[in-house]
């Protein structure tokens, strides 16, 4: 009987120890995630904002990317988070662009799209992307930054992504290739072409 | 940056990077606040999912461990009376509970020695037994003959 009691006590203590380890592991993982997200959130927002040209859509994309990373990849090694996060963010940006395109098509076919009949309906003008930078940006950013943002937004998506991840976020070629889901050679090609296109378009601002 | 860029392109890249970094550092307070809230929402979701997972593991593991221990305990109790090593212990002379009682009780030890000794005849008082037999016959003699 003593053997049974001892065995039960040992099992319980082992399970309690395992439970404590898991809690500590969770707390450490949460701290690492918080540090990572705090480090990338501003640049991620700017990348999404340049692609979408809309602050709310950019914020939604960043939040969605954060949630997906935490939900699906929190257990992965921390060094893999950056390429995973930016890959997720790019998918979120594409989803937002698709939703915007579909919404624009639907609204263009609706006879009441002008917003005169139903007061509860969302105002399409409010939902449309803002082609101009936000007022706060206009105050803080100069003419050069605005020109750069317009030029970046006009780039093909892959070139823009390669340029921002390599030059702005500072990912190396391999991490950028993981984030873009392509080869390192493709990253170099996209980056080089983006650089050439931006220089050709913005040369006057750097003269 | 592993790409080989000409000096003009490298300078262009450096200036664009500084410009973009400055714009990210100078985000409005409202935007920074929303980003912080988004981060906390993600972290809360993570903590909730992991805590629920840990609790579920605990809730599964504890009954499983208790049942395993109970089964093992029952097996030990059932198998104990039939264990062969107990019988073997007394045969091979290993001290058992009976042996310890014999050692503690001096009289019992002497009796056991008398019973277990093969040449106990050397210590038997034959004269006493012969006297006892004859005395008994003498006591019974007159009664029988009369």
Interface residues (C-beta under 8 A of the other chain):
Chain A: X1 X3 X4 X7 X8 X11 X12 X14 X15 X18 X19 X22 X23 X26 X29 X30 X33 X34 X37 X38 X41 X42 X43 X45 X46 X55 X59 X62 X63 X66 X67 X69 X70 X71 X74 X134 X136 X137 X140 X141 X144 X145 X148 X164 X166 X167 X168 X172 X173 X188 X191 X192 X195 X196 X198 X199 X202 X206
Chain B: X1 X2 X3 X5 X8 X9 X12 X13 X15 X16 X17 X19 X20 X21 X22 X23 X24 X25 X26 X27 X28 X30 X31 X32 X34 X35 X36 X38 X39 X41 X42 X43 X45 X46 X47 X49 X50 X51 X54 X57 X58 X61 X62 X65 X66 X68 X69 X70 X72 X73 X76 X77
